[in-house]
């Protein structure tokens, strides 16, 4: 969805709910900034920072690099940034080589989606050991030959690679460095069977996690979110929706709860947790608590059934550790740090592919 072309149904929804929603940031030039993206301390959700400069919206990453946001899809919680290209027309090195490429802060609610296809250029022989396509038939060669800029800078170099983002390896980074690839280009939803001149404009798709209710200090902070009240919640105070309403994280509103008969429903009160006295240590009763302790003490393999662990190959042991790390991420107490179901599925699919090919799990 282009930023200046919003579907009519979304426009109608914005008109109907604009006065009742959490405070959306002002447009950045011609670019609409949807909630929860935040260009300042008084709008959006401060966890979802983007930057407006002279009418252009930017996304800042770690190590000081910034990328222009070219499109936003509020309904799917995604936006596309423009990769920086090459440093110059004669050197096969990414313009963001100094910051090691695109590296996101994994403490923030953004991640790189699995919709990106990356062309790595000026790659070292070390990258051949990874689970990426660096063969002579890789589509990266077609791209370098048929793209004038890439051909001029990278055409004489022996190695290039082609891979899709996805799983934990590329969830927060597309890294460039001499030991791997020094330059790259990325394309969203690429059909590699098309000729290079039919490929889309370069882009990297970023996804944001659905936000929680806005943080507040007093009821004044909740005045923009109609039908909410400032209450303690999970160690913070948040603008929680009143009885009969529920939080809509996509549009940043408290919307009616509808019963099957069309009437407004009342929220069920949260029941106090049932705590049973099992006369045992908490670690022996609560599996989540037990696993957190095991992970904290770096004893993950102690929790693996010996029937599975004994006699396992190195690659099988590595996949067990990878699954354990995935489980650890799912147990994070901060909701925005936990992976989505799609990310979990992508990671499991990646681990299965590693087992089937016998390739070592990459840590690039």
N, C-alpha and C positions, 0 to 999 in steps of 0.2 A: 504494500500500500504506500503510494507516494505521500509525502507529508502534506502536500497542498491539495490532495484529492481524497477526501474522507467520505466513506459510504454514507448515503442519505439516512439510513437507519441509525448510524452512530451519531450523526449530526442532530437528529431528532432527540435521541437519548441525552445528548449533551445539553440541549436546550431545556429539556424537562427536568434535568437533575443538576444543572449548573449551580443554582443557588443553594443546593442542599448537599453539595459534595465537599470532601476534604479539599483544602485550598490548592488549586492547580497553579503552576507557575505561568507567568505571561508568555505569549508567543515569542520565539526568538527569530526576529525577522519574519519570514514567511512560514517558518516552521512552528507547528503546534507542539507544545511540550505537554504530553499527557501525564496525569498522575500515575505512578508515584515519582516520576523523574523530577529532580530538583535542581534548579539553577541558582538557588539562594537559600538562606536560612529561614525565610518566612513563607516558603511554599514547597509543595511536594513533600516527600519523605527524605530527610537528610541522609539516609543510608544510600539513596539512589542518585548520587551526584552526577550531573553533567554540567557543561559550562557553555554559556552563551557569550560570544565575543563578536561584536560588529555584525550582528544578524546571522551568524553561523553557529550551529550547535556542535560542540566538541565533546569527545569522551576521553578522559585522562586515564592513563594506565600507570603501572609502577615504572620506576626508573626514568620518569620524566617525559615519556612519549605521549603525544596527543593525536587523535584521529577524528576527522570530520564525520559526523553522523549524516548519512545520505538518505535514509528512510526509516520510518518508525511504524510498527504494527502494534497498536495498543491492545487489540483483542487477543493476539498471540504472545504478548509481552516480549517482543523482539525488536531490535533495531540493527541496521547495517552500518558498519563503518568502512571508510575507504582506506585500503592499505596504502602505505607511503610510496610504493614503487622502488626504483633503484636510486642510489645516491646521485649518480650521474649517468650519462649515456655511454661512458667508456669503461666503467668499473662495474663488475658483476657483484655488487654488494647492496643490500637493502638500505634504504634511507634511515631506517631505525636500527641498524646494526649496532650502533653504540649503546643502545638500551636493550639489546638482545631480543628484539622483536616485540611482539604483543604479549605482555605478561600482566594478568589481572591479579588483583588482591583477592585471595580466596576467602577472606573474612567479609567481603562485600557480596551483595545478592546478585552478582552478574557472573555468567559463564559463557564460554564459547559453545555454540550449538554443534550438532553433528551434521549440519547441512552444508558445511564448507569443504571444498576440495582445494588442496594446496599444491602448488607447483614449487618445489624446492630447486634452486639453481646454485651453481658453484658449490656442489656438495663434495665432501671428502669421502675417501674409501671407507671410513668408519661407519658411515650411514648405511652401507650395504648389509650390515649385520642386523639392522632393524627391520620391523615388519612393514616396510614401505616398498612401493614399486619403483625400483631404480634400474630396471632392465632396459635393454636396447629398444624394446617395443613400447616402453612407457609413453603415455600421451604427453609427458613433459617435453620430449624431443620435438613433437609437432608444434607445441606452443613456442618453443625457442626459435625454431626455424621460421615460423610464419608471423611472429611478432617482431616488428622492425627494431624496437628498442631492445628487447631481450636478445635478439640475434646479434646485434652490434656489440653488446656488452658481454654476453654469456655464450655465444655460439661456438667459440673455440674450446670451451672447457669440456672435459670428458664426462662428468657425472651430473645428472639431474634426477629428481625423484618426484613421485606423485602419490599423494595420500589424502584420505578423508579424516577430518577431525571427528572426535567422539570418544567417549570413555574418559577415565580420569587422566589419561596421559595428556590429552589436548584440551581438557575442560577449562583450563585457565591460562593457556599459553600457546603461542605459535612462535617457537624460539628460533633465532638465527645466531650462528656462531661458527667459527672456523672448523671446529671438530665435527660439525654436522653439515649444514648448508648456510651459505653466507647471504643468500638472497631468496626471496619468495614472492609469489603472487597467489591470491586466493579468489575463489569464485563460489557464489552461493547457488545451491541447487543446480550444479553443473551437469549437463548431459555430455559426457566426454566423447560420445559417438558423433557429435556434430563437428563440422569443420571449425577450426580456431576462429575464423572470422564471424562465426555465429555464436560464439561464447558470450555470456553476459558481461557487463562491466565488472571490474574487480570489486570484491567486497568481502567482509568478514561479518557473519551474523552473530550477534550477541543476544543472549536471553537474560531476562531478569525474573527473579522469584516473586511470587505474589506477595504484596506487602501485608503486614499486620495493621491493625488499627493505629491511627496516629498517636504518638506520645504526647502527653499533656502534663501540665503542672497544676492547672486549675480549670474550672468550667469555662473560663474565658477562652482558653485555647481550643475549645470544642465548638465555638460558635459557628464556624464555617461548615461543620459536619452536623447538619440538622438531625434531630432524633438520636443524639448521642449524649453521653454524660461521662465526665472524667472520673475514673475509678481505678483502684489498684489492680494490677494484673501481671502475674509472672515476674514480680520484682520491679515493675515499672508502673507508672500511671498512664492509662490509655483512654482515648475517647471510645468507649464501648457503646454499641448500639443498644437502645432501650428495648424493653420487652415488646414483642410484636415486630421487631426489625432484625435484620441480619446484615453483617458486613459484606459488601460487594467489593473485593479487592481490585477488580479490573477497573471499575469506574470511580472507586473511592467514595461510595455512598452507603448510607444505611437504608436498605430497601425493605419493603414489606415482606413479612413471612406469610406465604399463602398456604392455606389448608386445601385439601382436595375439593372441598365444597366452595372454594373461592373466597372464603372469609379470611380475615387476618388472624393468624395463629399467635399464640403466646409461646415464647421460648420456654422450654423446660428448664427448670432450675438445675444447675449442676449438682449432682449428688456428691456428698462428701465421700472420699475414697474409703473403701472397706479395708480396715487393717486387722488382719487376723494374728493371733498370738500362736505362732507355730513352735515356740520354745527352741528356735534355732537362730543362728546368725543370719543377718539380713542377706549376706552374700550367698547363702545356701538356699534362700527362698526366692529372691528376685533375680531372674536371669539377666536382666538389663544391668542391674548393679554389679553382678558378678562379672559380666563381660567388660564393663567399664574398668573394673579393677584389674582384670587380666591385661587389658590393652594398656592401661597406665603403667603397669609393671613390666611391659614388653614381654609377656609370657603367652602370646597368642597361640603358639604351637602346642602349649600344654593343654589347651582346651579342645584340641582336635582329637577325635576318636583314634586310639592306637590302631584299630583295625584298618582305618583309612590311611593313617600316617606311616606305619611301619612298612617298609619296602617300597615306598613311593619314590619316583624319580625326582630329580632336581626341579624339572619343569612343573611336575605335579605339586611339589612343595611350594613353589613360587606362586602357583595359581591359588593354592590354599591361603597364602598370605595376602594375595590380592583380594580374594573374597572377604577375608577378615578385615582388611582396610576399608572395603566397601561397607561392611556391617558397622564398623566404627563410625563412618560418616553418617550412617542412618541413625545412630544413637546420639548425635550432637544435640545438646540441650537447646541451642539456638536454631529456631525453625528455618531461618533463611540460609543457614549453613548446611542443612540436610539436603541431599540430592533429591530431585524429582523422580517420579516413577519412570519417566522416559530416560533419565540419566542412569538410573539403576539398570534398566533393561539394556541400554547401550553398553554399559560396563560389563554386564554378564555376557553379552554377545561377544564383546571383545575378548574376554577371558576364555570363552569357549573356542574362539578362533585361534587363540594362542595354543591351546591344547591340541587342536586338530592339525596344526601346522608344525608344532614342535619348536616354534620360535621363542627366543627369550623375551620376557616382558620388558619393553623399552622404558627407560626412565628419562628420556629427553624432555 
